[in-house]
Amino acid sequence: MLDIDIDEERAKMVKTFDGLKAAASVPVLLVRGLESDVVTDRTVDEFKARIPDIEIADVRGAGHMVAGDRNDVFNDAVLGFLRRHMPPFAL
């Protein structure tokens, strides 16, 4: 991980953003640790510019590995998102 080329990774991220344009109606959740050194405010702004309806879950007390740092809050964010966008249905 220490040898990654950040410019190359950003270029991959831009390609991913461009691919998301085709799926504009797909709900998207970004869960980020507020202490992350990878997902910055700039990154979040880029997501919002490309995916205006994105939902952001900011997790205090977590770094980049949110699920490991604050599993309870991560789970609550993901399950709440799924309940809002994929409610259970009766068979």
C-alpha positions as CSV (number, residue, x, y, z in Angstrom):
1,M,0.0,0.0,0.0
2,L,2.9,2.3,0.6
3,D,4.0,2.0,-3.0
4,I,0.8,3.1,-4.6
5,D,0.7,5.9,-7.1
6,I,-1.9,8.3,-5.8
7,D,-2.3,10.0,-9.2
8,E,-3.0,6.6,-10.8
9,E,-5.5,5.8,-8.0
10,R,-7.3,9.1,-8.5
11,A,-7.5,8.4,-12.3
12,K,-9.1,5.1,-11.5
13,M,-11.6,6.9,-9.2
14,V,-12.5,9.3,-12.0
15,K,-13.2,6.4,-14.3
16,T,-15.4,4.9,-11.6
17,F,-17.3,8.2,-11.2
18,D,-17.8,8.4,-15.0
19,G,-19.2,4.8,-14.9
20,L,-21.7,5.8,-12.2
21,K,-23.3,8.3,-14.6
22,A,-24.9,5.4,-16.4
23,A,-26.5,4.3,-13.1
24,A,-27.8,7.7,-12.0
25,S,-30.9,6.1,-10.5
26,V,-29.0,3.7,-8.2
27,P,-28.8,4.8,-4.6
28,V,-25.2,5.3,-3.3
29,L,-24.0,5.4,0.2
30,L,-20.5,6.6,1.1
31,V,-19.5,5.6,4.7
32,R,-16.3,7.4,5.7
33,G,-14.3,7.7,8.9
34,L,-13.8,11.3,9.8
35,E,-10.2,10.4,10.8
36,S,-9.5,8.8,7.4
37,D,-6.4,10.0,5.6
38,V,-7.7,8.5,2.4
39,V,-11.3,9.8,2.0
40,T,-10.9,13.5,2.4
41,D,-13.4,16.4,2.3
42,R,-12.2,16.9,-1.3
43,T,-13.0,13.3,-2.2
44,V,-16.5,13.7,-0.7
45,D,-17.0,16.9,-2.7
46,E,-16.0,15.1,-5.9
47,F,-18.5,12.3,-5.1
48,K,-21.3,14.9,-4.5
49,A,-20.5,16.8,-7.7
50,R,-20.8,13.6,-9.7
51,I,-23.6,11.9,-7.7
52,P,-25.8,14.6,-6.3
53,D,-28.1,12.3,-4.5
54,I,-25.3,10.4,-2.7
55,E,-25.9,9.7,1.0
56,I,-22.9,10.3,3.2
57,A,-22.4,8.7,6.6
58,D,-19.6,10.4,8.5
59,V,-18.3,8.2,11.4
60,R,-16.6,9.8,14.3
61,G,-13.8,7.9,15.9
62,A,-13.0,5.9,12.8
63,G,-10.2,6.0,10.3
64,H,-10.2,4.5,6.8
65,M,-11.3,1.1,8.1
66,V,-14.6,2.2,9.4
67,A,-16.1,-1.3,9.7
68,G,-13.2,-2.3,11.9
69,D,-12.9,0.9,13.9
70,R,-16.6,1.4,14.6
71,N,-18.5,-1.7,13.5
72,D,-21.7,-0.7,15.3
73,V,-22.0,2.7,13.6
74,F,-21.0,1.2,10.2
75,N,-23.7,-1.5,10.5
76,D,-26.3,1.1,11.5
77,A,-25.4,3.3,8.5
78,V,-25.6,0.4,6.0
79,L,-28.7,-1.2,7.4
80,G,-30.5,2.1,7.6
81,F,-29.6,2.8,4.0
82,L,-30.8,-0.6,2.9
83,R,-34.1,-0.2,4.8
84,R,-34.7,3.1,3.1
85,H,-33.9,1.9,-0.4
86,M,-34.7,-1.8,-0.3
87,P,-37.5,-2.2,2.3
88,P,-38.4,-5.8,3.1
89,F,-41.4,-7.2,1.2
90,A,-43.9,-9.8,2.2
91,L,-44.0,-13.1,0.3
